Amino acid sequence: MTAALPTDFPAATVLGYPRIGPRRELKRALESYWNGTTTRDDLLSTGRRLREATWRRLAGLGIAVPPSNTFSYYDHVLDTAFMLDAVPDRHRAAETGAGAGAGVGDGDGLDVYFAMARGTGTIAPLRMTKWFDTNYHYIVPEIGPETAFRLADEKPILEAVEARTLGIATRPVLLGPVTFLLLSEAAPGSPEGFTPLERLNDVLDVYAQILESLAAEGVDWVQLDEPALVADRTPVELAAVRVAYERLCGLPDRPRIFVSSYFGELGEALPVLATTPIDAIGLDLVSGGLPADLSALRGKTVVAGVVPGRNIWRTHLDDALNTLRHLRHHVGTVSVSTSCSLLHVPYDLDQETELDPAVRERLAFADQKAVEVQTLANLLAQAPAGDMPAPPARPTAPAPEARWDDRSPYAARAAAQAEHLRLPPLPITTIGSFPQTGDLRAARAALVAGEIGEEQYETQVKAEIERSIRLQEKLGLDVLVHGEPERNDMVQYFAEHLDGFAVSRHGWVQSYGSRCTRPPILHGDVSRPAPITARWTRYAQSLTSKPVKGMLTGPVTIVAWSFVREDLPLPEVVGQVADAIRGEVADLQDAGSTIIQVDEPALRELLPLRSADQAAYLSWAVAAYRHATSVAADRTQIHTHLCYSNAAQVLEAIDGLDADVTTIESARSGGRILPAVASFSRGLGPGVYDIHSPRVPSADEVTGLIEAILAVLPVDRAWINPDCGLKTRTYEQVEASLANVVAARDRMLVLTQAP
């Protein structure tokens, strides 16, 4: 019975931990399994080693009861859907020798699981989008009225047992049932107005079964993550929270329940949670703040997230300790934690031996944050009782005054660009990057290691540029790109050429699946000591008579995908980067580029979760972009790109960017954004090729997507392009896919009788 459980919540914990491996072992294991060079057993063995290493590592750092079920072969939201057997019928066809519904936890069912994430030759994957306001991507479950939920995968239970056999007691972590349903979308064919939250009671049946099974295995605590509760929630959604936790807490045999929130303040959800019988509540006191009224929390264990889980700066221990003492005085039992899972930071600062010591001493990666949590728990235990005033919230400085030179009205620019560029109807372009081959990556590594010189490396880069240009000409694309072979990453490359940034060697963070990035460290004032991109674009343009786009990353995205200094207001930091990108736009234009793409895929990503804060953010974010691009002349066509972040929610702001052409993700999501863009007044390119899947779309499939585009956009404003850059694909996949895109476009030109 729950009342008999003797174990208190740990005094120090973390909400989650990186799962890709300190040397990206999971990435390599996944990709070798996908390409057929290793077996399923090899992949499962890597997973077991990484899980064991994580549990032992955290225990060694002082985390007595580390979390389990935070490991994933692709994505924890996908894991939850698979666990509940929320598998679309189209993906069940991918099953091989495993029985229907066999679990990922025991190694069966992987073909179905990866089909949901990546698709197959004939089956499209589930949609993918951003995890709240982070750069992590999750797979969006499809839930319908007829989805038959059951416990199809015992992964949470198996991992708890696995850890116990190693002598380690863990706290299994599950995505909370309310957040799971709020993040899901209605399955195709669902009745109009249906929402996945309507299936809450059926989902709770499975969660109850899981909790009872965990209790039978001797698990003391389970963590249910409900980050969706920090956003604006309706009365119906808040009522669902009450229903969920009153039911789960009412089970006669269950572990104690810890409901964790993160990425902001619980707000109106706090009193709802606090009045349910849950045993512990997690508060993000970094992204959010202390609740104004703490009285509702008395009698609960408060898991205080005072160590930042999303940045890599050392914790201000004195401030954090004051906050903990204040909480303890008012609520009683307090545990120290990270503000969210450490999924969003690299593993270990000790690997970064080449960082500037003045920067390094300011940093803490996942391991160091675990130590900070334990240190604070020890300090809190030794601190005398009594209140301690909580540190005041950091003041929010007003955004700097918007400054840009207005460009001519779009109609005048469009006429000047049409006369200069003379593009055909439905022009085809790509988003920027072309495949990064193994030879190119090896050459970049050899350059860093000092095994080859800069001249030898640049010779290979030029050969890759020519390869991509010749392929685009062969396929019949209209606006070409140089392929970006000189760039390791669309943000890191600029960080390496701007003052105020540092770059780690091993600071990898998972973006989705096997895809990892190394976010730069923005630690000082940003400036541009020299031009960065113009020479490569100029070289590419010398190889062809077709226009070649200059390719830049926008100021909001560079900042969003970096670990950013905390001593300046974010708008001021973004403004410094906008100054640098403005210089790049001017240099590209001076070098002869008359199409320049300035990508802002993170514009929606940084949107505050609370609607009351969104207008101010969008105002300064749009102003920064316009400052960066308004130096362009009328005949210079400015493009921008957004992907995988529900761009439909910020269409007014996208329009405010004043770009001449906007490309957006659309293929992966089946064109769901198209109804919202029917009134868009500038050039628009909804994607027709999902590049995050290895599958090659047929010409018929692309034709259908173009037909859907032309149902809402006139031919003279529609562009044809992939969803995103082609960096992660192979040349074989790219050539076959783009050939089908060109064939579909040409077919549509005939059908529409365009001149």
N, C-alpha and C positions, 0 to 999 in steps of 0.2 A: 504494500500500500504506500502511496506517496507520503503520507504523514510519518511513516517509519524511516524514511530515508535520512541517514545521519550526516551526510556529507554536505558541508558548506560550499558555496561557490569559491573557486580559487581566488586568492588575494591578488594574483597577477595573471593576466592572460593576454592573448592576441586573438583577434576575430578571424584570422585566416593568415595564410602564408603563401609566398610564391610557389608555383607548381611546375615550372618549366625546367627546373634543374639549374644549379649554379653555372653550368657550362652549356646550357640549352640542350641537355640530354633528351628531354621529351621531344623537342622540335626535330632532332635528328632521327629519333626512333619512329616518330609518326611519318615523316617524309620517306624514310626507307621502307616502312611498311606499305605506304600508299603506292610507292613505285615498284613494289614486288621484290625488293632485294633482301628483305628480312621477313620472318614469319610472325604470325599472331603471338606465338609463345615468346618471341624476342621482345615484342612490344609490351606484353603483359609483364615480363620480367623487369623491363625498365621501369614500368609503373610501380611495381612492388619496391624496387630499390629506392626510387624517389620518395615514396611514402615513408618507408622506414627511415631514410636519412632525415626527412623533415621532422618526424616525431622525436628521433634521438637528438637532433640538433636543438629543437626547442626545449626539450627536457634539460639538455646540457646548458642552455642559456637561462635556466631558472623557471621556465614555464612548466609547472608541475603537471597540469592536465591539458596537454595541447589539443587543439581542435583536430577532428578527423572528418573525412568526407569533403574536404576542401580540395583534394586532388581531382583532376578531371582530364580525360583524354582529349577534350575539345572545349567544353563550356559547361558551367554548372547549371545554367537554365535548361540547356539541352538535356543534361543528366536528369533533371527533375521531370521533364516531359517524358523521357524514356522510362524512368522509374514508375511513372503513373500509367504507362502504356498509351500515352497520348501520341500515337504514331499514325500519321496519315496513311491511308490505304496505299497511296502511290509508292511510299517508301518501304512498305512491307515486302514488296516484290524484290527487294535487294537481298533478302535472306538467302543464305546458302545452306550449309549443313546444320546450322543451329535451329532449334525449334522456334516456333512463333513466340515472340515475347521473351526469348532468352535474354539474360541480363548482361550488361557491360561489365558489371562488377565481377562476374566469374569468367569473363572473357568471351562469352557467346554474345551474339547479337551485334557485334561491332560493325558488320556490313550495313545493317539497317541504321545504326547510330550515325555512321559516317555518311550514309546516303542522305540522312536528314540535314547534316551539316554542309555537305559538299556537292550533293547530287551525284548522278551517275551519267553514263552516256546518253540516256534517254529520259532521266527523271530529274526535274529541277529540285534544288534544295529548298529548305525553309528560308524565309526572309531573315536577314541579319541587320541589327541596328546597334546603336551605342547604349551602353550600360549607364543610364542616368547622365550625369555631366562629366563622364570620364572618356578616355580613348580606348577603353575595352569594349569589344563588340560581343553581343550575345545573340544566340539563335532564338527567333521568336516562335513560340509554340502556336499551333493551330488547334483551337478548341471549339467544338460544335455541340449542339444539343444531343447528338447521338454518340459522342466520344465515350467509349466504355472504359472507365477508369478501373484499374486494379493494380496491385503491387506486382509489377512485372520485373523489377530489378531490385535486389536486396543489397545494393552497393553500400548504403549507409551502415547496414548491419554487418556486412562482411568486413568492412574496413575497421569497425570497432573491434570485431573479433580478431582480425589480423593484428591490430596493435596490441591487444591483450596477450596474444601468444608471444609477443616480444617483451612482455612485462610492463607495458605502458598503458595506463588508463587514459582514455581520450573523451572528449566532448564532441559527439557527432554534430555536424552543422547541416541544416536543411534550409533551402530557400522556403520562406514562409508561404503558407497556402494563399494568403490574400495577395501578396506581391506576385506570386507565380501567375495567378489569374489576371491581375491587372496588367502584367507585362505581356500576356498572351493576346492573340487576335482571333476574331471569329473565323472559324474554318470556312473555306469556300462552300457555298450552298446553304449557309446558315440563314434562318429567317431574318428579315430586316429588323433591326433594333436589338437583336440578340447580343448579349455580352458574355464573355467567358465567366464573369463573376457569378452568373446565375447557376453555375455548376459547383458552387462552393461546398454544399453539403456532400456531394458525391466525392469531391476531392478530400474532404475531411474524413470520410470513411477510410481512405487509404492511409492518410496521415495517422489516424488512430491506430491502425494496424501496425504501422512502423513503430510508433511510440511504445506500444505494448510489446513488440518484439525486442526493442532495445532494452526495455525494463527487464524482460526475461533473461537478457544477456548480462544483466548486472550494471547497466549504464546508469550513472547517477544524474547526469545533466545532459540535456540536449539544447542546442542553440538553433532558434528559428529566426532567420534574417528577414526583416520586413522594411527594407529601405524605401519602398514606395510610400510609406506613411509620412515621410518628411516632405512630400509634395502636397499641393492642394488636393483635398479629398472631399467628396460629396457626403451628405448624411447617409446615403445608402451604402457607400463604401465603408464609412466608419461603423455603421451597424454590422457590416460583415466582419469587421475586426472583432467586435464584441462576441458575435455568434461563434467565430472560429475558436477563440481562446477560452471562452466559457465551456465549450464542448470538449476541447482537448484537455483542459485542466480538470474536467470532471471525470476523466477516465479513472477507474479504480486502481489500475496498475500502470504507472507511467513514470518516466524519469522526471526530475524537476525541469521546469521549462524556463528558459532564458530567451526573451524576445529582444533581438538586437536591431537597432536602427542606426543609420549612418547617412552621411552626405548632407545633413542639415538638422533643423529642429523638428521635433515631433509635433509641436503646435497643438492643434485641436485633437490629434490622435493620442496625445499623452494621457489626458484624463480617462479616455476610453480604455486604453491598455491598463492604466493603473487600477481601474475598478474591476478588472478581471482577476482570476486567481493565479495568474502567472507568478513565478517565484523571483524573477529578476528581469530588469529592464536595462537595455543598453542605450546610452546617450552619446551622441557625437558632440563633444564639447570643443571641437576644433572648427568644423564647418558650421556648427550651430552655436548655441550658447547655453548658459544655465537657464532653466525654466524660471520664470518670474515667481511662480508659486511651487515650492517644493513639498508642500504638505501632502499632496496626493501620493508621493513616493514613499512615505513612511510605511514601514512594514515590508517593503520590497528590498532586495539587494539591488543597488544601483551599480551597474558596470560602467564606469566613467571613462569615456574615450578621450583621454587627455594627451596621448602621444600620437602625433599626426601619422595617419596611414597612407596619405596620398602625396606627401612631399618628402624630401630627403634632408631637411634641415634638422639640426639637433633641437630637442625639446627644451623649452625654457623651464628648467626643473623647479625653480622657486615659484614661478607663477602656477605651474601645474600642481605643486604641492599645496599651495594656498587654496586652489579650487577644490582639491580633494578634501582638505580639512573643513572647508565651508560645507561641502556636501555631507560629510560624515556627521557634522554637528546637527544638520537639519533633517537628515533622513535615517541615520543609523549605520547600516551596513553598506560599505562601499568597496568595490573591487576596482583595480586599476587595469586599464586596457588601452589598446590602440583605438583610434577613432573609427576605423573601418578595417577591412582585411588588408594585409600587407601585400596582396596580389599586385598592387599598383606601384610598388617600389622594387629596386633590385635587391639581390641577396645580401651581399657582404661588402662593406666598404674596405675591408682589409685587402681585397684583391686590387684595389685602385692605387697601385704604388706610383703611378706616373702623374697623378693629379697635383696641381700646385698646392703645396702644404697650407697656404693661407686660405684656400678654398676648402680643402679636405677637412680641416679642423672644424668646419662649420656643419659638417654633414653627418647623417646617420642613415644607413640602409636598413633592411629588414632585421638582420641580426642585431645591429646596434639598437634598434627600436625595441626589440624584445628585452635587451638589457636595461634600457631606460624604464620600461614597464616594471621590471623586477626591482630596480633601484627605487622607483617612486613608491612601490608597495612597501619596501623596507622602511623608507623614510616616514611613510604614513603610519606604519605600525609603531614607530618610535616617537612620533609627534604627540605632544600632550593634547588631552581633550580640550574642547573649547572652540569657539567660532574663530574663524580667520576670514577677514573680508576677501571675497573673491576678486581677482584682478579685474579691472574695468575692461569692457570690450574695446578692442582697438577702434579708434575713430575711423570712420569712412570718409576719405577725402572726396570732394566733388570731382567729377571728371573734368579733365582740362578742356578749355574752350575749343570747340570744333574749328579746324582751320584747313581749308582746301580751296583750290581755285576751281570754280564751277566750270565744267565742260559745256559745250554747246548743247542745246536740246537734242534728244536722241534722234529725232527725224532728220535733223541737219547732219548729224554724224553718220547715220545710216546711209544717207545719199552719198556723202563723200567716200565712205568705205566701199559702197557698191561700185562706184565709178573707178576707184583705184584697184580693188581686188578682183572684180569681175568673176565671182565665184558662181558655179552652177546652182540650180535649185537643189535643195536637200544636200548641202555640202557634207562630206564625210571627213571627220578628223578623229584623233584619239586624244586621250586626256593628258598624256605627257610621257610617261616612262614606257620603255620597251623591256623585254626580258633581260634580267641580269644573269648572264651565263656563268657557268662554273669557272671558265677561264678568266672572265673579267673579275670575279670575286677573288680568285687566286692571285691575280696580278695586283689587286688593291691590297691584299694581305701582304704580298711580297714587298710592296712599296712601304707599307707601315713598318715592316720588319727590317727594312734597309737592304733587302736582297736584290732589288732592282732600283734604278734611278728614275727620277721624275720624267726624263725624256723618253725612256723606254715605256713607262706607264702611259704617257700621253699618246704615244704612237698606237697603243692598243685601244685607247679610248676613241681616237679618231677612226680607227678601223671599225669599231662598233657603231659609231655615228653613221658612217657610210653604209654599213650593213642595214641599219634601220631605214635610212633614207631610200636606198635602192628597193627594199621590200615594199615600202609605202608607194613608191612610184609604180612598181610592178603591179600592185593590187588595184591601183587607180584611186587612191585617197586624194582629197582635194586640198586640205591644209595639213601640212606635215609637222612632225616634231623631230627633235634631234635624238630622242630616246633616253636622254639623261644617263648615259653610261658612267659619267664622271661622278655621279651622286650616289652615295651609300644610302641616303634617306632624304626625303623631301624637306625635312626640318634640320636634321643633323648637318647636312651639307652647308646650309647657310650659317648655322651656328659656328662651324669651323672657320668661317671667313668673316665673322663679325666680332668686334671687341665686346667684352662683357659676358661672353659665354665660355664654358669649359665643357669638354666632352670626355665621358668615361670610356674605359676599355671593355669592361665587363658588366656594365649597368643595364642589362637587358630586362625588359618588361614585356609580358605577354599582351598582345593586341587582340588576337583571336586565334584559336586553333594552334597551328605551328608558327604563326606569324609573330615575331618579336621586334621591338624597337629599342633603341637606346636614347631615351629622352635627354637632350642637352641640359646643362646646368646653367641657368641664366642668373648670374651672381652679381653683376655690376652694371654700370651704365652702358648702353648699347650704342655702337657707332660702326660705320662701314669704312674701314681704312682704304679699300681699293675696290674697283669693279669686280664682280663675281662671275656673272653668267654670259656677258655679251660675246666673249671670244668664241665660246662653243656654239652659240647660235649663229654667229657670223660664219663660222666654218661650215656648219650644216647648210646654211643658205647658199654657200659657194658651190655646193654639189648639185643643186636643183634649181629649176626655174619656177617651181611651185612655191607658194609662201610657206615659210617655216615659223611656227609660233615660238616666241620667247617664253620661257617657262619660269615662273616665280611662285613662291609660297607666300601667302598673305600674312599680315602682321598678327592677326588674331590667332591663326593656326600655329604660327611659330611659337607664340607664347603659350597657347593651350597645350601644346605637345612638348613642352619643356618643364623642368622643375624650376619654378620661378621664385626669385628673391621676394622676401616678405616685408622689406623695409620701405617699399614704395607702393602706392596704390596701383592696382592692376591697370587702370586706364593710362596712367603715366608710363608704365613699362611698355604697353602696347604702342603708345605714341612714339617712343624711341625707336621701336622696330619699324613702325610705319615710315619714319624718316629715312631709314636705311633702304627699305623697299622702293620708296619714291625715287631714290637715287638710281636704283637698278632699272626701273621703268625708263627713266630719262636716258640712261646709257644704252639700253636696248634700242630705243627709238633713234638715238644718234647713230647707232651702228646699222640702221636700215630696217629694223624689225617694224612691221606695221600691223602685226597681230601679236599681242602679248597676253598671256594667260596668268592671272594672279589668283591662285587657288585659295579658297576659304572654307574647306570642309568642316572646320571646327566652329564656324559661326553659330550653328544650332547647339553644338555640344556644350559650349560655355553658358548657354541660356540658363539663368537661375531657375531652380525648381519651383520656386514660389512666384506666382503671377505678379504679385505686387512689386517684385524687384526686376521684372523683365524689361520694362520700357527703358529704364535708365541704362541698363547694359546694352541693349540694342542701339541706343542713341550713340554712345561713344564707340561701340564696335564698328558701326557703319561709318561713322566719321573717320575712324582710323583708316579704313579701307579706301574711302574716297580721297583722303589726303595722299595715300600711297599712289593712287592711279590717276588723279586729276591732272597730272603733268602731261598726260597723253594728248596729242593733237587730234583733231576731228577725224582724220583719215586713219588713225591708229585704232584698230579694233581691240577693245579690252574684253577678254574672256574671264570668267571665273568658274569654279567648279565646287560642288558640294556633293557629299555622298554619305549614305548609311547613317543618317542622323535625323530622320523625320523632318526634312526640309519644309514640308508643307506647313509646319507650325510657325515658320518665320518668313513666309513668302513676302509679306510687306517689307520686311527688312532686306530681303534679297533684292527686291525691286529697288530699295533705297541705295544699294551698292552702286547702281547706275552703270553696271557693266553692259556692254553691247550684246554679249552672248553669255548665257549661263548654261552650263551642263550639269546634270543632276543624275543621281542613281534612279533607275526606274525598272530595269530588266529584272533584277533579283526579286523585286517586290511585285512583279506582275503588272506594272503600270498603275499602281494604286494612287500615285501622286497626280496623274493626268487630269482628273476632274478639277483639281484645285488650281491648275496652271492655265486653264482655258482663257483667262483674262490677262495673262502675262503679256506685256506690251513690247517686249524686246526679243531678240533671238534666243531660242531655247533648244537645248539638246537633251531630251530625256534618254537615258541609256537604253541600248537595245542588245547589249552583250554583257552578261554577268561574268566579270573577270575573277571573282572570288571563288569560282568553281572551276575545276579542270575540264568540264564538259564543253564540247563545241556545239553552239546552237546551230540548228539547220537554217537554210535560207528561208524555208517556209515559216519557221518560228519567228525569225527576225522580221519577215514581211508582215506577220500579224501584229507585231509590236509597232512597226511604222504605221500601219493602218490605224492603230489606236491613237498614235500621236497626231496623225493628220485629221482625225475626227475632232480634235480640240484646238489644233494650231494650223494656221495657213501655211502653205508650202513655202512662201517667201520668208518665213521666220523660223522654220523648223530645221534643226541640225541633226545629223546622225552620228552617233558616237557610242563607245562602250560606257559602262557604268563608272569606271575608274581606270587608273593607270594599269599597265600590263606587266609591271615589274615581276610579279610572282608567277607568271605563266611561262611556258616554254615557247620557243619560236615556232615549233610545230603546231601547238595549240593556237597561237596567235594568227599564223598565216591562214590556217583553215577557217578560223572564226571570222577574221576580217574579210576573207574572200566571200563568205556567205553574207556578210553585212553589205558588201558592195553589190552582190547579185540581187539582194533584196531591195536595196535602194534603186537600182536600175530598173527592176521590175515595177516598182511603185511609180517611178517617173513615167513609164509607159502607160500605166493604168490611170494616172492623173492627167495624162496628156500635157505634161509640163513642157514648155519650150526647151 
